Amino acid sequence: MIHRGEEQILLQDAPLTIPGTLHTIGVRGGHYMRSPSNSSSSSSSTSSASAGVVLDLALSQLQRYAATCDLVALTNAIRDFRALSVGLGLNSDELADLQSVLCAALRQMYERTGDQTALAEAASMGELSVLVVYDASSFGERAVTFAHALFAQFSLTGQVNYLNRAGALLDHALLVVQGTEMYDIVATCLAECLRVRSLALNDGDALIRALMLFSSTSGQMTDITLVTYALCLQQRYYRFREDSDLALAIALCEGALTSTSPGPLVRAAVLTATSVLYATQVGNTNNQDDLGRAIDYGRQGLTLVHDFATCWPRVQVPLALMELHRYMWHGNAGELTGVFSNLEKVLAAIPENGIERASALHVAAVTYLYRFDVCGRTVDLDSMVHFARQCVSSTTFQRVRYHASLMLLSASVRIRYRYLHRGEDLAEFLDLAKTTVNKMPAGYPASQASCIGNLGIAEHAADVENRGTALLDRAITDLHRSIDLRADGTWGKSELFEEFFALGEAYLARAEQTKMVSDWSNGFQAFEQCLQYSTRRHTRRTRALVAPAIGQRKLFLATGQGDLDESLQLLREALECTPLGLPTRARVLIEYGHTSMLLYRRNPQQVDHMKNAWNAWRTAAHDFLSYVRDRFDAVRLWVQLASEQKDYKDAVDASAQALLILPRFPWIGMDHEARIKELKAATLKMGNQAASAAIELGACEEAVEFLDDTQTIFWTQLRALRGEFHELQLVAPALGKELEEVGRAMEVCETEQSLSVKAALDRRRRSVDRWDSLVREVRKVTGMERFLLPARFGLLRQAAFEVPIVVLNISRERPCDALVITYTHRVQHLQLSGFTMELAKEMHSMLVKAAGAKSDRPGRMMRENAWVQVLDRLWQVFGQPLVNTLARLFPSGPPSRIRLCPIGVVSLLPLHAAMPRGTQQRGFADLFCCSYISSIATLLRSQRCDNDYGMQRLLAVSVPLIPNYPLLARAKDEKRILQTLHLQTPPTFMDGAEATIESVCSAMTNYEWIHLAVRGDAIALDAMSSGLYLHDGPLTLSRIAQLGLHKTKFAFLSACQFTPSSAEIPEECLPLAAGLHFAGIDGLIATMGEVVDKDASEVARMLYAYMTSERQIPSHEDAAEGLKRAITSLRRQNVPISRWAPFVHVG
């Protein structure tokens, strides 16, 4: 969240810090406007009586404009003044007076219409008018008028030389008008000039002198003088944080409001200044009444200047910031829409170099942050950073404002890092934090504290990412420096909260590394200080209570000294100040459960603690208003605890809740790689636990649902493969986009951006209601009736209408379970007690080791022996028991084809080729035409969408030679085979250098049939990095998944490894071909390891001959039988087992 201190700097800068803000909005026009008789007497001295009449008429028109803002009157006045300045016998003093009045009128025309030509002419007239010093009062009037024009040029261009010229002129004029009635007017104008100089150039002496000027005035202050004095006091408040300065400034403006203003524009200036001061006070008090006054005064001022091209942006910018502040209170997203609309107009109206532009850009950056909070679109984070960068580039000449812009950019990059976890953002945040410290403006202790504290927070964030005590030491030092600068704790309370919180976390992090008792103690003391700057009504208090509670738990685990009772008490208090409806409540319940379980494990006699943890996790899992990621963590803990306690019914209930939560993950934007990996392990492990619990209860159908849903949800949706999101984007793209934005916004919204619990609750409720409404709309779409609902077994069973499906699941805690699914029988559970996780990994390791053997005779014998041993062992623990079960289910004869759906490590084994050794007994390859599937839901989706008119278009990709791999010598043979096929459409060939990643990706989506004579590899530890090696590098599975291969019916991978070649494998793994099946390809032929080159071409020849034997347009449905026939032919030729067994069919 952007620091409140930065918002206050924005308030100080945005509305009225340009020189002449009060003077250019207020139509002062010099002494002529207040005493037209003086000018009239001047005109009477002219040689022409008619000229005097014209001059009187022009002055009355100018007075009328000041009172009514009638543009016609101003236009007529300028016309008459121009006419008078030509051809009349005026003396030099009279001509200077006329030029000064024309300068004022032309400047007002610029303010009204934005006509820069008028401003240039005004400056020219003003410069001529001050060349004559005849009368002190007249010269003072001319000097003020010319200074106003210079102020306007400074505002337009940002060039400091205009400010310097105005200051020098007014200094001289002040000496000339000493002792006259013009002294107060000149002094007020000079004070405004000095105030802005102080801000732009960090000139502390200029501000001191500005304040001293008011003590030298007559004491009869006009409304403009009162407001100028008030703004000087406001600026001193920002430097030294003296509340008395702000209170006096508000009183002065309130006094000015009670006076009778000479016209609507001066009134607008006073209203705007009063609005800004009340908004400044809100930063200290969080008082809604003050904010209401600020917005009310701002709107009144805006009403008065809405027709003025250069005036209304100066009022609109601070008003937009105040409306954002109110959004923080009430969470009304409609206000954001209005702010965006107004800011677009402001940025279009302000010149590129105008000094008000920085303030508008600053507010725009903050507005994009809040829109991200509402919509969840990451592009808004990028826009926030973009506008912050523009703000920095537009303020390089203003030292204080430039520094505030650097702070804004630093905060913006930090926020984007927190949401998107980009390493480059963290590095930039740290660099910017250092830069802001190096460029701190002198004389602003509050800003200095903010900069140093920001650096400490950046160093702490970098440590969390990189883990190093050096960064922690610097973070702790800088955070202490910042806190010490705010020794009295009366200003920067919001920042003090953040800095004490970061300090507490830094101390505890260092304590975990160094084991120093003092660091533990200092960390807890920092959190105690943090609580002093958080009221019970503020949503951030939860964070300040949960952090030390976790710290006490860590201390207990590290040293045995942590106070678990104190941890529990802190979490109880956190629950009290986190009412139901806040998205952070589930996280508090999770931590409460963790502490309760530690108390239970410390003393197992205290069963109530275990029950409390159980109940807390169950409650958190059901809290539909909490963050999805936290609800998932809670349900995972609930499943684990229920399984440990052997309460299988509760474990099944927990798993059913998990299946309602898991489909939400693709809709919340999982961008953090570490979080994805954590979820991967947790999701599939939970599926195993849930299935085991269901099997224990005899609920085999539920076990199938749990296994298939967790497998499908993770690999297809969490990894952005083809799933419900893809389907919805195809049938209702607008609805899908809005649902994605709302889902992400619900998961990333920061409740701490709301200034009250009620506002946070209201915002959360609106988001949830919108999500529910959108989901109901999606379920009305044909084919999406069960959107985000777990698949029911009745639906999954349809996939086994013709071919039985065998689901195999294995875990560390339990040997392999086989679930046999047919369309006519209940699910049959077969526990393969001899098939353990250790055995599965051992068999896979044997095959990997054999694959690395040399190609000489001993190496070939070693490879063959390994395959024979593995297939024999698989027959004993899997094949024979399954064949016996199928024989009981189908007494008239087992089916000729089956589909295997292995999950986890089992998917890496050649189950399809299981066979006894050294006997005439038939094995799996003899009994069945066997196919693998990645999940039942994926198969079902393929069957449901199968409008197979055959594979009319064939794409053949061939890359025979890549570095570090043997030459695919038979790739040319495969090409000749494809060329001889009699197809309606001739094949398309991409060979060698033609087969680049981009060209192949572009082509793949247009073909139903793909033949890939390329190397491929499955990477165990990161399945989505598995891929196909093309001419210019690997085409990864993650890239293929993004292509949307819904047209592709079949693919032949002639030299691609189906399974990982590394012996190091995780329990949750995805073979390459299964990943391609998930990605949308309905059927594949692949290999489970390296194969002999000539075997691949021979299998391709026989397969394609079978697939095209009876019709010109082949069907992917024939691939499984075609492969079985090809393998049978190889076996009849006495090809060794290690050469034919690796070939597999998927789909």
ABEGO torsion letter per residue (X at the ends): XBBAAAAAAAAAAAAAABBGAAAAABBAGEAAAABAAAAAAAAAABABAAAAAAAAAAAAAAAAAAAAGBAAAAAAAAAAAAAAABGBBBBAAAAAAAAAAAAAAAAAAAAAAGBAAAAAAAAAAAAAAAABBABAAAAAAAAAAAAAAAAAAAAAAGBAAAAAAAAAAAAAAAAAABGBAAAAAAAAAAAAAAAAAAAAAGBAAAAAAAAAAAAABAGBBBAAAAAAAAAAAAAAAAAAGBAAAAAAAAAAAAAAAABBBABAAAAAAAAAAAAAAAAAAAAAAGBAAAAAAAAAAAAAAAAAAAABAAAAAAAAAAAAAAAAAAAAAAGBAAAAAAAAAAAAAAAAABBAABAAAAAAAAAAAAAAAAAAAAAGBAAAAAAAAAAAAAAAAAAAABAAAAAAAAAAAAAAAAAAAAAAGBAAAAAAAAAAAAAAAAABBBGBAAAAAAAAAAAAAAAAAAAAAAGBAAAAAAAAAAAAAAAAAAAAGABGAAAAAAAAAAAAAAAAAAAAAAGBAAAAAAAAAAAAAAAAABBAABAAAAAAAAAAAAAAAAAAAAAGABBAAAAAAAAAAAAAABBBGBAAAAAAAAAAAAAAAAAAAABAABAAAAAAAAAAAAAAAABAABBAAAAAAAAAAAAAAAAAAGBAAAAAAAAAAAAAAAAAAAAAGBABAAAAAAAAAAAAAAAAAAAAAAAAAGBAAAAAAAAAAAAAAAAAAAAGBBBAAAAAAAABAAAAAAAAAAAAAAAABBAAABABAAAAAAAAAAAAAAAAAAAAAAAABBGAAABGBBBBAAAAAAAAAABBBBBBBBBAABBBBBBBBBAABBBBBBBBAABBAAAAAAAAAAAAAAAABBABAAAAAAAAAAAAAAAAAAAAAAAAAAAAAAAAABAAEBBABBBBBBBEAAAABBAAABBBBGBABBBAAAABBBBBBABAAAAAAAAAABBBAEBABBBBBBBABBBGBBBBAAAAAAAAAAAABBBABBBBBBBEAABBAAAAAAAAAABABBBBBBBBBBBAABAAABBBBBAAEBBBAAAAAAAGBAABABBBBAABBABBABABBBABBBBAAAAAAAAGBABBBBBBEBBBAAAAAAAAAAAAAAAAAABABBBAAAAAAAAAAAAAAAAAAGBBAAAAAABBBBX
